[in-house]
Amino acid sequence: MMTAIAKAVAQARGPHQQVEAGFAAYFRFVAEHEDAFKLLFGSGTRRDQEFADAVRHVESTIAEELARLIEADIDSDHRHLLAHGLIGLAEGASRYWVANGRHIDVERLSRRMAQMTWAGLRGVSRD
């Protein structure tokens, strides 16, 4: 998944396109590996401590990569907080999308999530 996201982001023309391309790669992964997504992020996974630790490791790895892509005049902890927020956003949207039969296509879903994310990231500043 991270390889697909990194490749998509690297090929994008600019920052806004990077956000959309990253979401598109993520949602394509979810669509192509729906059972794996449900296994990783289903409500029952957090009950088993060892499995929950593995999921947290995956999330931390993704967050580390995302934090590097956030271009804002903020400190590292702030970047990591935002990166984890983006992961939660993508995960929550994916749960809704999968539960509703993937009722919209990946491109539209990615555009919608990128619009919201881009608007939010543009407003980020030191506090």
C-alpha positions as CSV (number, residue, x, y, z in Angstrom):
1,M,0.0,0.0,0.0
2,M,2.7,2.5,0.9
3,T,4.6,1.7,-2.3
4,A,1.5,2.5,-4.3
5,I,0.8,5.7,-2.4
6,A,4.4,6.9,-2.6
7,K,4.5,6.2,-6.4
8,A,1.3,8.0,-7.0
9,V,2.3,11.0,-4.9
10,A,5.8,11.2,-6.7
11,Q,4.1,11.3,-10.1
12,A,1.7,14.1,-9.2
13,R,2.1,17.6,-10.7
14,G,1.9,19.6,-7.5
15,P,0.8,19.5,-3.8
16,H,-2.9,19.4,-4.4
17,Q,-2.6,16.7,-6.9
18,Q,-0.3,14.8,-4.5
19,V,-3.1,14.8,-1.9
20,E,-5.7,13.5,-4.5
21,A,-3.3,11.0,-5.9
22,G,-2.4,9.7,-2.4
23,F,-6.1,9.2,-1.6
24,A,-6.7,7.5,-4.9
25,A,-3.9,5.0,-4.4
26,Y,-5.2,4.3,-0.9
27,F,-8.8,3.8,-2.0
28,R,-7.7,1.6,-4.9
29,F,-5.8,-0.5,-2.4
30,V,-9.0,-0.8,-0.3
31,A,-11.1,-1.7,-3.3
32,E,-8.6,-4.3,-4.5
33,H,-8.0,-5.7,-1.1
34,E,-11.3,-5.2,0.7
35,D,-11.0,-8.4,2.8
36,A,-7.6,-7.3,4.0
37,F,-8.9,-3.8,4.8
38,K,-11.8,-5.3,6.8
39,L,-9.3,-7.6,8.6
40,L,-6.9,-4.7,9.4
41,F,-9.5,-2.1,10.3
42,G,-12.6,-4.0,11.4
43,S,-13.8,-3.3,14.9
44,G,-12.8,-6.8,16.1
45,T,-9.1,-6.3,15.3
46,R,-8.4,-4.0,18.2
47,R,-9.4,-6.7,20.7
48,D,-6.4,-8.9,20.1
49,Q,-3.4,-7.1,21.6
50,E,-0.8,-8.6,19.2
51,F,-2.9,-7.8,16.2
52,A,-3.7,-4.3,17.5
53,D,0.0,-3.7,17.9
54,A,0.6,-4.8,14.3
55,V,-2.1,-2.5,13.0
56,R,-0.6,0.4,15.0
57,H,2.8,-0.3,13.4
58,V,1.3,-0.1,10.0
59,E,-0.5,3.2,10.9
60,S,2.8,4.6,12.3
61,T,4.7,3.7,9.2
62,I,2.1,5.4,7.0
63,A,2.0,8.4,9.3
64,E,5.8,8.8,9.2
65,E,5.7,8.9,5.4
66,L,2.7,11.3,5.3
67,A,4.4,13.6,7.8
68,R,7.3,14.0,5.4
69,L,4.9,15.2,2.7
70,I,3.2,17.9,4.8
71,E,4.6,21.2,3.7
72,A,3.8,23.7,6.5
73,D,5.8,25.8,8.9
74,I,5.1,23.6,11.9
75,D,7.2,21.4,14.1
76,S,7.6,17.6,13.7
77,D,5.1,16.7,16.4
78,H,2.4,18.8,14.7
79,R,3.2,17.1,11.4
80,H,2.8,13.7,12.9
81,L,-0.4,14.6,14.6
82,L,-1.8,15.8,11.2
83,A,-0.5,12.7,9.5
84,H,-2.4,10.5,12.0
85,G,-5.5,12.6,11.5
86,L,-5.2,12.0,7.7
87,I,-5.0,8.3,8.3
88,G,-8.1,8.4,10.5
89,L,-9.9,10.4,7.8
90,A,-9.0,7.9,5.1
91,E,-9.8,4.9,7.3
92,G,-13.2,6.4,8.3
93,A,-14.1,7.3,4.8
94,S,-13.1,3.8,3.6
95,R,-15.3,2.1,6.2
96,Y,-18.3,4.1,5.1
97,W,-17.5,3.5,1.4
98,V,-17.0,-0.3,1.9
99,A,-20.1,-0.6,4.1
100,N,-22.2,1.2,1.5
101,G,-21.1,-1.1,-1.4
102,R,-18.4,1.3,-2.7
103,H,-21.3,3.3,-4.2
104,I,-19.0,6.0,-5.8
105,D,-15.9,5.5,-7.9
106,V,-12.4,5.9,-6.6
107,E,-11.7,9.1,-8.5
108,R,-14.8,10.9,-7.2
109,L,-14.1,9.6,-3.6
110,S,-10.5,10.7,-3.9
111,R,-11.5,14.2,-5.2
112,R,-14.0,14.7,-2.4
113,M,-11.5,13.7,0.3
114,A,-8.7,15.7,-1.3
115,Q,-10.8,18.8,-1.4
116,M,-11.6,18.7,2.3
117,T,-8.0,17.7,3.2
118,W,-6.5,20.4,1.0
119,A,-8.7,23.1,2.4
120,G,-7.7,22.0,5.9
121,L,-4.0,21.7,5.3
122,R,-3.9,25.1,3.7
123,G,-5.1,26.6,7.0
124,V,-2.4,24.9,9.1
125,S,-0.1,27.2,11.0
126,R,1.9,27.3,14.2
127,D,-0.2,27.8,17.2
